[in-house]
Amino acid sequence: MSIPSVTSPWSGGGGTSQTNQRPANASLDICMAKYEEYAAPIGELYCPWTWDQVLCWPPTKAGTTATQRCPRDKGIDPTKFATKRCSVDGRWEGKVSGDYTTPQGWTNYTPCYTPEMLELFKKLYTGSEEAARMKLDIAEKTRTLEIVGFSVSLAALVISLAIFCHFRSLRNNRTRIHKNLFVAMVIQVLIRLTLYIDQALIRSGSEHRANTIRHGIDNTSGLCEASYVLLEYARTAMFMWMFIEGLYLHNMVTVTVFQEKSYIPMYTAIGWGVPVAMTTAWAIATYYNMGTTKCWWGYNLTLFFWILEGPRMAVILLNFLFLLNIIRVLVVKLRQSHTSETEQVRKAVRAAVVLLPLLGITNLLNMAEAPLDRSVWEFAIWSYGTHFLTSFQGLIIAFLYCFLNGEVRMAVAKSVSTYLSLRPHHFTPRHNSAYVSGVYTEQMVPLPTASVLHPPPCWLRLCCTRPTPPEPAIPETRV
């Protein structure tokens, strides 16, 4: 299971947030205009108003605790309350009682987090704070790896779809299933790249222009949630078509009599119809559970996500069983062909490695829980390995089942050969030559003259040319 993108977590579950997209100076001005003329009651001690980069806190009576609704942000429940303590001597307290190092004090936003986010931060900060920062830095770098991998995969998948659709010789049920799988992967990759680039643009805009808000998908209510619903639908459709790939291949290898055409409508219903029902059920459950959370951030950490993740893991398990049975049948056929034991093992291993990405088994690593509570190097291995396989999966599948496929290469080579043969060629006339040997010399037939190769126009031939007398025969010369 991939971890959510955490821009700047609050150490120990408190502090001030750095993730909201409101301009800090504008909110500070509003807070100042609201309370700058406020006068505390005579004879009573109050903490002054303050701005903690997230909320504007009003003047608070000494010895009391101020409370406010939590801001609507990622991973935060706005129905809960944040607290801020005013000491008995009229100063805002720090995180520890008696700590007055900062004039604005410390705001406790821990109750604002959803239970899933609290569990995430608890694992992240199991070790030192320095280790947590290193893990967050690794997560940021893997995002760059994902963008590169998804971009390359998108190009490879689009080229593969163009090849499958262009050549009539490749239009069969097997490639039809390939095309549906590739379309589902293209939709998923397009949505991921759109969301990643949008988040990068919003983050860069907030860093360089503090007084402006850059609107995008990530901070537009409704559009952000709809984007993630469509993303999960595309992912589910991809897994369903991977299941169909495994089922089709298994039936072709193990079933003696297999009628392909009668199953195509059923494959289409499973590949595109079943994900609609699954995604709809998940979206409804998530809306009622996380409707107040901005962009449903952290939805993959909730139990409701298993409405989608459970069937996906079942698909991987079934495809793994299909793979084992396919290898078993392959080994039996290899033994019947009297090949050597080493060759049998080599071919079986090669078949398994080639089928792993097509059947989606490599996604199992990505669906595992992120090792946030482990060491930095263990988290780095998991993070880079997982995101490499996920982002470059489209490229790997396109290469194995399109670019390196024998039928595809034959069709492309035939098309290129036909194109080259239809192009006009410019031949250069060869000079007259004779075969010479020490015993026999023979004059070859002379080449036609220029007038024969390029005859003059009809009118010129009739009035301006003389009849050409026949040339005398040249006798053979024998030595």
ROTIDO-69491 format. One record per residue (C-alpha): residue number from 1; residue in one letter; chain; x, y, z. Coordinates in pm, whole numbers, plus 32768, in hexadecimal, padded with zeros to 4 digits. Each point is the difference from the previous one (the first is absolute). Layout:
N
palum keke nufi x y z
NUM A A X Y Z
...
***
This chain:
479
palum keke nufi x y z
1 M A 8000 8000 8000
2 S A 8099 8149 7F97
3 I A 8022 8110 8106
4 P A 7F54 8150 7FD3
5 S A 80D1 812D 7FA5
6 V A 8058 80B3 8145
7 T A 8082 815D 7FC5
8 S A 805F 805B 8163
9 P A 7F81 7F2F 8124
10 W A 7FE9 8091 815A
11 S A 80F9 7F60 80E8
12 G A 7F51 7F59 8123
13 G A 7EAB 8043 7F6B
14 G A 7FFD 8171 8058
15 G A 8089 8148 7F89
16 T A 7F8C 80C9 7ED8
17 S A 7FA0 7F82 7EAA
18 Q A 80C3 8050 7EC6
19 T A 7F15 7F54 7F0E
20 N A 7EE0 80F5 7FDA
21 Q A 7FF2 80C8 7EBF
22 R A 7F83 814C 808D
23 P A 80EE 8127 7FE0
24 A A 809C 803B 8156
25 N A 8020 817B 7FE9
26 A A 7E98 8033 7F94
27 S A 7F80 7F31 8127
28 L A 80E8 80B9 80ED
29 D A 7F75 814C 7F84
30 I A 7E9C 7F89 8036
31 C A 8056 7F8E 815F
32 M A 80AB 8149 804C
33 A A 7EDC 80CF 7F7E
34 K A 7F10 7F33 80D3
35 Y A 80AD 8023 8150
36 E A 80EF 812B 7FEE
37 E A 7F06 80E5 80B1
38 Y A 7FA1 7F00 8105
39 A A 802F 8073 8169
40 A A 800B 7F04 811D
41 P A 7F0F 803B 8124
42 I A 8094 80D8 8113
43 G A 809C 7F36 8115
44 E A 800E 7EBB 7F3C
45 L A 812B 7F5B 7F5A
46 Y A 7FE6 7F81 7E9A
47 C A 80E6 7F5D 7F04
48 P A 8015 80DC 7EC6
49 W A 7F6E 7F94 7EB2
50 T A 80EF 7F39 7F29
51 W A 801F 7F5C 7EAD
52 D A 80A2 7EA7 7FF3
53 Q A 8011 7FE4 7E82
54 V A 7EBB 7F37 7FFE
55 L A 7EFA 80A0 80E2
56 C A 7FC7 8154 8098
57 W A 7FE7 7FE2 817C
58 P A 7F3E 810D 80BD
59 P A 8070 80A0 8147
60 T A 7FD3 7EF6 810B
61 K A 7FD7 8025 8175
62 A A 812E 7F91 80CD
63 G A 7FEE 7EA0 808E
64 T A 7F0A 7F86 7EF9
65 T A 8014 7F32 7EC0
66 A A 7F83 8089 7EB6
67 T A 7F5B 7F10 7F09
68 Q A 7FAE 8020 7E8D
69 R A 7F7F 7F24 7EEC
70 C A 8112 7F4B 7F47
71 P A 804B 8088 7EA4
72 R A 7F8B 7F3B 7ED4
73 D A 8141 7F6A 7F7D
74 K A 8091 7EB4 7F90
75 G A 7FEE 7EF2 8108
76 I A 7F43 80E5 80F1
77 D A 7E9F 7FDD 8086
78 P A 7F63 815E 8004
79 T A 7EF3 7F92 80F4
80 K A 8103 7FE6 8117
81 F A 80AC 8113 80CA
82 A A 8162 8088 8023
83 T A 806E 808F 814F
84 K A 80F0 810E 8078
85 R A 805C 803A 8170
86 C A 801F 815B 809D
87 S A 80D2 7FF6 8140
88 V A 7F9F 80A7 8146
89 D A 80F6 811D 7FBF
90 G A 7F5E 805B 7EB1
91 R A 80F4 7F58 7F10
92 W A 7FC4 7EF2 7EFD
93 E A 8098 7EB9 8075
94 G A 80E7 7F29 7F31
95 K A 7FE6 7E8D 7FC7
96 V A 8085 7FC2 815F
97 S A 7F68 80B6 8127
98 G A 80DB 8129 805E
99 D A 809B 801D 7EA5
100 Y A 7FE1 8165 7F7C
101 T A 810F 7FFE 7EF4
102 T A 7F0E 8073 7EF0
103 P A 7F0D 8123 8034
104 Q A 7EE4 7F53 7F43
105 G A 8028 7EC1 80CF
106 W A 7FA3 7EA7 7F89
107 T A 7EB6 7F8A 7F6C
108 N A 7F91 7E9B 803B
109 Y A 7F7A 7F7F 7EB5
110 T A 8020 7E94 8063
111 P A 7E87 7FD1 8034
112 C A 7FC6 8083 7E9F
113 Y A 80A2 7EDA 7F53
114 T A 7F3B 7ED5 7F89
115 P A 8054 7EB6 80B1
116 E A 80AD 7F82 7EC5
117 M A 80E3 8130 7FF3
118 L A 8057 7FE0 8170
119 E A 8065 7E97 7FC5
120 L A 80CF 8068 7ED3
121 F A 80BF 810A 80C4
122 K A 802E 7F12 8122
123 K A 80B5 7F09 7F1D
124 L A 80C0 8110 7F4B
125 Y A 808D 8092 8143
126 T A 804E 7EB1 80A3
127 G A 8173 8051 7FEB
128 S A 80AD 814F 8003
129 E A 7F79 813A 7F5F
130 E A 812D 8003 7F15
131 A A 7FA4 7EA4 7F81
132 A A 7E9C 8076 7FC5
133 R A 807E 8126 7F31
134 M A 80DB 7F15 7F32
135 K A 7ED4 7F20 7FB8
136 L A 7F35 812C 7F93
137 D A 811C 8069 7F1B
138 I A 8004 7EA3 7F67
139 A A 7E89 8018 7FC8
140 E A 802F 814A 7F47
141 K A 810F 7F6B 7F20
142 T A 7F2D 7ED2 7FA9
143 R A 7EF4 80EF 7F83
144 T A 80FA 807A 7EFA
145 L A 8049 7E95 7FA7
146 E A 7E8D 7FC2 7FD5
147 I A 7FD0 8129 7F17
148 V A 811D 7F8A 7F21
149 G A 7F89 7E97 8002
150 F A 7E95 8051 7FB8
151 S A 8064 80EC 7EE4
152 V A 80D3 7EF4 7F56
153 S A 7EF2 7EF9 8039
154 L A 7EF7 80E4 7F6B
155 A A 80C9 802D 7EC0
156 A A 8040 7E88 7FE3
157 L A 7E92 7FA6 803C
158 V A 7F7E 80FD 7F02
159 I A 80F3 7F7F 7EF6
160 S A 7F98 7E99 804D
161 L A 7E8F 8056 7FDE
162 A A 8044 80AA 7EB2
163 I A 80B4 7EC7 7F82
164 F A 7EEB 7F14 8073
165 C A 7EF2 80D9 7F61
166 H A 80B7 8040 7EB7
167 F A 805D 7EA1 7F8D
168 R A 7EE0 7F1E 7FA0
169 S A 80D4 7EC8 802A
170 L A 8011 804D 8177
171 R A 7E8A 801C 8030
172 N A 7FAE 7EC8 80C6
173 N A 7F6C 7FB4 8155
174 R A 8150 7FF7 80AE
175 T A 8068 8159 7F88
176 R A 7E9F 807E 8045
177 I A 8033 7FA9 816D
178 H A 8158 80A4 7FF4
179 K A 7F65 813E 7F76
180 N A 7EFD 8015 8116
181 L A 810F 7FCF 8106
182 F A 80D6 810C 7F5E
183 V A 7EDA 80F4 7FF3
184 A A 7FBE 7FD0 8175
185 M A 8172 803A 8047
186 V A 8007 8139 7F26
187 I A 7ED5 8094 80BB
188 Q A 80A6 7FBB 814E
189 V A 814E 8091 7F92
190 L A 7F5E 813B 7F72
191 I A 7F43 8044 8143
192 R A 8133 7FC2 80D8
193 L A 80DB 80E6 7F30
194 T A 7EF3 810D 8002
195 L A 7FE0 7FF1 817B
196 Y A 8178 7FF7 803D
197 I A 8047 8125 7F1B
198 D A 7EDE 80C4 8095
199 Q A 8081 7FC8 8162
200 A A 8160 8069 7F97
201 L A 7F7D 8140 7F60
202 I A 7F2F 805C 8130
203 R A 8123 7FBC 80EC
204 S A 80F4 80CC 7F30
205 G A 7F06 811C 7FE5
206 S A 7FC7 800E 8178
207 E A 8179 7FFF 8040
208 H A 8058 811A 7F0E
209 R A 7EC8 80D7 8024
210 A A 7F8F 8009 8167
211 N A 7EEC 8101 7FC5
212 T A 7F4E 7F45 7EE9
213 I A 7F3D 7EBE 7FEA
214 R A 8036 7F21 7ED1
215 H A 7EC4 7F3A 7FC4
216 G A 800D 7EA3 7F73
217 I A 7F6B 7EA7 8021
218 D A 80A5 7FC2 8150
219 N A 7F51 8124 80AD
220 T A 7EB4 8002 7F45
221 S A 7EEE 7F55 80C5
222 G A 7F40 7EFF 7F38
223 L A 80F4 7FF4 7EDE
224 C A 8113 7F6C 80D9
225 E A 7F1F 7EEE 808C
226 A A 7F78 7FB1 7EA4
227 S A 8164 7FDD 7F7B
228 Y A 8058 7EFE 8107
229 V A 7EBB 7F42 7FC2
230 L A 8058 7FEB 7E8D
231 L A 8164 7F9C 8059
232 E A 7F8B 7EE0 80DA
233 Y A 7F0C 7F93 7EF2
234 A A 811A 7FF3 7F01
235 R A 80DE 7F3D 80F3
236 T A 7EE9 7F08 8045
237 A A 7FBC 7FD7 7E8B
238 M A 8173 7FC0 7FCA
239 F A 7FFC 7EEA 8103
240 M A 7EC5 7F69 7F67
241 W A 809D 7FF7 7EA7
242 M A 8138 7F64 8097
243 F A 7F1D 7EF3 808D
244 I A 7F69 7FD0 7EA5
245 E A 815F 7FE3 7F6E
246 G A 804E 7EED 80F9
247 L A 7EB3 7F4E 7FC9
248 Y A 801E 800F 7E84
249 L A 8167 7F84 7FFF
250 H A 7FAF 7EEF 80FA
251 N A 7EDE 7F83 7F2B
252 M A 80CB 800B 7EC1
253 V A 8117 7F30 809D
254 T A 7F3C 7F0A 80D5
255 V A 7EAA 7FD9 7F59
256 T A 8000 7F1C 7ED0
257 V A 7ECB 8092 7F59
258 F A 7FDE 8173 8040
259 Q A 7F10 80DB 7F3A
260 E A 8085 8161 8018
261 K A 7EF2 80D2 7F5C
262 S A 7EE5 7FA1 80EB
263 Y A 80BD 808C 812E
264 I A 8055 815C 7F7B
265 P A 7EBB 80A7 807C
266 M A 8035 7F65 8155
267 Y A 8166 807F 8007
268 T A 7F87 8160 7FAE
269 A A 7EFD 7FF5 8116
270 I A 8103 7F8B 80FD
271 G A 810E 80F1 7F8D
272 W A 7F33 8141 7FF3
273 G A 7EB5 7FB4 80AD
274 V A 806C 7F5F 8147
275 P A 80EC 8123 8058
276 V A 7ED9 80F0 7FE2
277 A A 7F41 7F49 8112
278 M A 8134 7FDD 80DD
279 T A 806C 816C 7FDB
280 T A 7E9F 8081 803B
281 A A 7FE0 7F3B 8144
282 W A 8153 807C 8077
283 A A 7FB9 816B 7FA3
284 I A 7EB4 8002 80BD
285 A A 809D 7F66 8137
286 T A 8127 80F0 7FF3
287 Y A 7F1F 812F 7FCF
288 Y A 7F36 7FB3 8138
289 N A 813A 7FB5 80C6
290 M A 80ED 8113 7F81
291 G A 7F18 80FC 7F5D
292 T A 8081 811B 80DB
293 T A 8172 7FAF 7FC5
294 K A 80A1 80CB 7EED
295 C A 8025 7F32 7EC1
296 W A 7FC7 7EBF 80C9
297 W A 8172 8010 8055
298 G A 807B 7EBB 8097
299 Y A 7ED9 7F35 7F7B
300 N A 80EC 7EE0 7FB0
301 L A 8045 7FDE 8176
302 T A 7E95 7FBE 805E
303 L A 7F50 7EB3 801C
304 F A 7F0D 8065 7EEC
305 F A 811D 7FF3 7F05
306 W A 7FF6 7E86 801B
307 I A 7EC0 800B 7F32
308 L A 80F1 8035 7EDD
309 E A 8144 7F72 8087
310 G A 7F6A 7EB2 8069
311 P A 7F8A 7F9A 7EA0
312 R A 8149 807D 7F6F
313 M A 80C5 7F1C 80E5
314 A A 7F13 7EE4 7FA5
315 V A 804F 803F 7E90
316 I A 8175 7FE9 8046
317 L A 7FCC 7EBC 80C3
318 L A 7F32 7F65 7EE5
319 N A 80FD 806A 7EFB
320 F A 8114 7F6A 80D2
321 L A 7F43 7EB5 8004
322 F A 7FCD 801D 7E88
323 L A 8175 8039 7FD7
324 L A 8058 7ECC 80CC
325 N A 7F16 7F27 7F32
326 I A 8082 8091 7EB8
327 I A 8166 7FB3 8067
328 R A 7F97 7EA0 8067
329 V A 7F66 7FBF 7EA9
330 L A 8131 809A 7F57
331 V A 80EE 7F1E 80BF
332 V A 7F30 7ECB 7FA6
333 K A 800A 805B 7E8F
334 L A 8176 8042 8010
335 R A 803B 7EAB 809B
336 Q A 7F33 7F5D 7EEE
337 S A 80DF 80AA 7EFF
338 H A 8130 7F54 809F
339 T A 80BD 8142 8042
340 S A 8112 800E 8105
341 E A 7FAE 804A 816C
342 T A 80C5 8145 7FFB
343 E A 7F48 8077 7ECA
344 Q A 7EB3 7FAD 80A0
345 V A 804F 80CD 8134
346 R A 8082 8121 7F30
347 K A 7EC9 8014 7F29
348 A A 7F18 7FE1 812B
349 V A 80B4 8117 80BC
350 R A 8000 80DE 7ECC
351 A A 7E8A 7FCB 7FD1
352 A A 7FBF 8057 816C
353 V A 80D0 813F 7FF3
354 V A 7F56 8073 7EC1
355 L A 7EA2 7FC1 8089
356 L A 8036 80A8 8153
357 P A 7FC3 8169 7F8F
358 L A 7EE2 7FA5 7F15
359 L A 7F44 7F4E 8115
360 G A 8039 811D 80F6
361 I A 80C0 7F33 80FE
362 T A 810B 810E 801C
363 N A 7EF5 80E6 8097
364 L A 8000 7F2F 813C
365 L A 812C 80C1 8086
366 N A 7F4B 814A 7FCF
367 M A 7ECD 7F81 80BA
368 A A 80CD 7FA5 8134
369 E A 8009 80EF 8126
370 A A 8111 8107 7FF2
371 P A 811B 7FB0 80F7
372 L A 7FFB 8158 80A3
373 D A 806A 7F75 8150
374 R A 8132 7F51 7F72
375 S A 815C 808A 7FBE
376 V A 8044 8106 7EF7
377 W A 80B2 7F14 7F10
378 E A 7EE8 7EFE 8019
379 F A 7EFF 810C 7FB3
380 A A 80D7 807D 7EDE
381 I A 8018 7EA4 7F63
382 W A 7E8A 7FCD 801F
383 S A 7FAB 815C 7F7F
384 Y A 80E5 8004 7ED0
385 G A 7FB6 7E96 7FA2
386 T A 7E89 8026 8023
387 H A 7FE0 8144 7F41
388 F A 80EE 7F8C 7EEF
389 L A 7F2E 7EC9 7FBD
390 T A 7EBC 80C6 8010
391 S A 8067 8120 7F1E
392 F A 80C1 7F36 7EFD
393 Q A 7F01 7EE5 7FF3
394 G A 7F64 8089 7EC0
395 L A 8153 800F 7F54
396 I A 8058 7E9C 8067
397 I A 7EB3 7F71 7F88
398 A A 800F 80C5 7EB9
399 F A 815C 7F7B 7FB6
400 L A 7FB4 7E96 8056
401 Y A 7EAF 7FE4 7F53
402 C A 801F 80F6 7EE1
403 F A 815C 8076 7FA0
404 L A 80A8 7EAC 8036
405 N A 7ED9 7F31 7F83
406 G A 8051 7F32 7ECA
407 E A 7EB2 8041 7F52
408 V A 8019 8175 803C
409 R A 8165 8012 7F80
410 M A 7FA0 7F35 7ECB
411 A A 7ED6 80E3 7FB7
412 V A 80D0 813C 802A
413 A A 811C 7F74 7F2B
414 K A 7F0B 7F9E 7EED
415 S A 7F63 8159 8005
416 V A 8153 80AB 7FEB
417 S A 806D 7F19 7EE5
418 T A 7EBF 8049 7F3D
419 Y A 802E 8175 8031
420 L A 8165 7FF6 7F84
421 S A 7FA5 7F2C 7ECF
422 L A 7EF6 80FB 7F94
423 R A 80F0 8125 8008
424 P A 8086 8070 7EA4
425 H A 815F 7F83 7FB8
426 H A 8102 80AF 7F26
427 F A 80D7 7F08 7F43
428 T A 814C 805C 7F60
429 P A 803F 7F58 7EA9
430 R A 8128 7F18 8007
431 H A 8112 8022 7EF8
432 N A 802D 7EF5 7EF1
433 S A 80E5 7EEA 806E
434 A A 808D 7EBD 7F81
435 Y A 8065 7EBB 80A1
436 V A 8172 7FCD 7FC6
437 S A 80BD 7EC3 803F
438 G A 8147 7F6C 7F87
439 V A 7F48 7F17 7F0E
440 Y A 7EBA 80A9 7F9A
441 T A 7F9F 816B 7FBB
442 E A 7E9A 8061 7FA1
443 Q A 7F70 815A 7FBD
444 M A 7EC5 802E 80C8
445 V A 7EC1 8095 7F70
446 P A 8028 817D 7FED
447 L A 7F2C 80DC 80E1
448 P A 7EE6 80BF 7F5C
449 T A 8051 815E 7F8E
450 A A 7F82 813A 80A7
451 S A 7EF4 8027 7EF7
452 V A 7F6F 7EAE 805C
453 L A 800A 8043 8175
454 H A 7F6C 815B 7FD4
455 P A 7F47 800C 7EB2
456 P A 7FC2 815D 7F6F
457 P A 7EA3 8088 7FE0
458 C A 7F2B 7F7B 7EE2
459 W A 8011 813A 7F2D
460 L A 817A 8011 8023
461 R A 8025 7E92 7FA7
462 L A 7F38 8027 7EBC
463 C A 809E 8138 7F6D
464 C A 815A 8026 808E
465 T A 8095 7EA4 8015
466 R A 8082 7F16 7EF8
467 P A 7FC4 7E8C 7FFB
468 T A 8117 7F50 80B1
469 P A 80AD 7EF7 7F26
470 P A 802A 7EA9 809A
471 E A 814A 7FCD 80AD
472 P A 80E2 7EEB 7F71
473 A A 801A 7ECB 80D1
474 I A 8140 7FE2 80C6
475 P A 809B 7EAA 7FD1
476 E A 8075 7F31 8124
477 T A 8172 7FF4 8039
478 R A 8093 7EBE 807A
479 V A 8167 7FE5 806A
***
